Amino acid sequence: MSEETCTQSTQINVLLYESTSEGFIWNKPTKEGGHTRVKLTNWTAKIVVETIEDDGTETHRSFEIEAVLHGHTTQFRLSAAEFDSMRWSVQYLGARAITFAGYGAEHHVQVAIQIYSIDIQQRHIYTHTGWTKLNDENWVYLHAGGAIGTVGTVSQIGVRLSENLSKYQLPDPPTDQALQTAIKASLRFLEVAPDHNTFPLYSAIWRSVLGNSSFALHVSGKTGTFKSSEAALVQQHFGAEMDAQHLPGSWSSTDNALEMLCFYAKDSIVTIDDFCPTGGIGDIQKYHSRADRLFRAQGNQAARQRLTSDSALKPAKPPRGLVLSTGEDTPKGHSLRARMIEIEVEPKSVNKSHLTACQHDAAAGLYSQTLAGFLHWVAPQYEQIQQGLNQEITSLRETVNLAGVHPRTLDILANLGVGIRYFSSFAKSKGILTQEQVNALWERAWKALLQAGRVQQSTQVDMDPVQQVFEYIDLAIASGQAHLVTIDGTAPQDKHEWGWREFGKDNWQSQGIKFGWIDEKKKYIYLDPTKIFSVVHQQASKQRETIPFTDRTIKKRMKDEKCLKTTTGRLTVKRTIEGRRREVLFLTKLTPLCTKLRQLCQLRQGNQNKE
């Protein structure tokens, strides 16, 4: 369409609609070629600003409206969907705002508003933190106060974050002496607690801003151990105001709220405080279920799919930050533990004087200045870093020699190692560390990370579902809730180990449910496949816990760990026990977990004898 034709079309449209002090008028065409003046509203409005909100996955359009009613001007903001519905006039202008009745009147009002919206200001607003690419050229890191890129602070970048993320605000990147002072202050965080405690946390800061962090950290400890204060020092690298009383997230929030928080907090640390399940069993399980959902989404870089109102799939919005959780308790689940590193803060392990000094530095903005300087240093090489990041992680992972450690844990250690490497290179480039000091820092950091991995390995074993089942069995025997007999139905030789108690000399009585049999000659154990899990679930319930797998899955895990002898296609076997054929789970005492169960029983008996 030519410019002349476009101008003529606009003039025709303007003639069709009038914006007057009394409201919008529609000059309705008649068959005779004239028109009839039809009053549409007693108010007028125009769009003054059109905003595109970008969350990094999808965009949403909104309009700032300037409306006039009886000489009084009102400004407000509408989403594109709200504007299109044209049902907002009374809500924003009040009861005196009238849209007159008539077929299609609201559509005519919408057209009139758009025609008289001249010189609309265009805005592009980002609603997330982290890296984004401008004009297919420069990478910048977004925060609540704007953006940091190759040139330092990048002006004219619009960022609008939710209230929970509003304190993610970084200063202008410092230079020279100011930057050196900030880096030295940040490094002093490493002296707050033992290395295996501080280095995983410190490494996570620098790894998080490199993007795509598919793991989490959890800081656990009793109340009064300063775990939240320590986590806050990490968080304050992203904004000086996020102290222990103003952390961005809480485990008391809803599942969806936490998931969205971690989606918008892209390429940053997101501290979720106070994992301390309380109340009834249902309340406790909600906490653990919430943690399971979030940490799995973090580890798998995937979120629950959602549908639009017309049943189309919405874009997935998985966590894009690095979750740092704190709490007196620890989220349960064997595979869940593999998606995170747990850091336990022991009583009196935090140096209070160092903590206080670091809190002062963090509140003064020295920590956030350090991160701003690091981002300024990363920006010109960000794309290059991304291209080689996975290879760096893989190469470092291949150097880890920790037998029995879950593969995901090895990945986490390598990721954290890469994070501290990049920070060391940054500190060296700014004259803070010599090459010799970089080497010493790396040796210290890697030793601490490997120690954290070994601790993680032990917690993985403790949370193994098969191990849990055997410990619940032992608990049932110890508490007089269950017992075993021989395959003939008589008391076993080691009665005290298998749920029998002596009441007077040679008067032994079985306790609780009979859930299995012992073949004392062959050293085998046969378990009733129904009763054993009844016993296990009962004990778990008493501990306000649950087994996070179905009974069949547990049986499969027992088979995988060579705790069961099975027949082809079945997890049970048939044996003649107490004079009849039965379907049983066939265990051998020679397996490691059966040996462990026997040791637990012997230890319990030894403690009883001491008493």
Secondary structure, DSSP 8 states (H G I E B T S, - for coil): --HHHHHHHHHHHHHHEEEETTEEEEEEE-TTS-EEEEE-BSEEEEEEEEEEEE-SS-EEEEEEEEEEETTEEEEEEEEHHHHHHT--HHHHH-TT--B---TTHHHHHHHHHHHT--S-EEEEEE-S-EEEEETTTEEEEEETTEEEETTEEESS-EE---GGGTT--------HHHHHHHHHHHHGGGGSS-HHHHHHHHHHHHHHTTS----EEEEE--TTS-HHHHHHHHHGGG-TT--TTS-SEETTS-HHHHHHHHHHSTTSEEEEE-----SSHHHHHHHHHHHHHHHHHHHHT-----B-TTS-B-------SEEEEEESS----HHHHTTEEEEE--TT-S-HHHHHHHHHHHHTTHHHHHHHHHHHHHGGGHHHHHHHHHHHHHHHHTT---TT--HHHHHHHHHHHHHHHHHHHHHHHTTSS-HHHHHHHHHHHHHHHHHHHHHHHHHHHHT-HHHHHHHHHHHHHHTTSEEEEETTSS--SSGGGTTEEESSTT-EEE-SEEEEEEETTTTEEEE-TTHHHHHHHHHHHHTT---SS-HHHHHHHHHHTT-EE-BTTBS-EEEEETTEEEEEEEEETTSHHHHHHHHHHHHHHHHHHH-
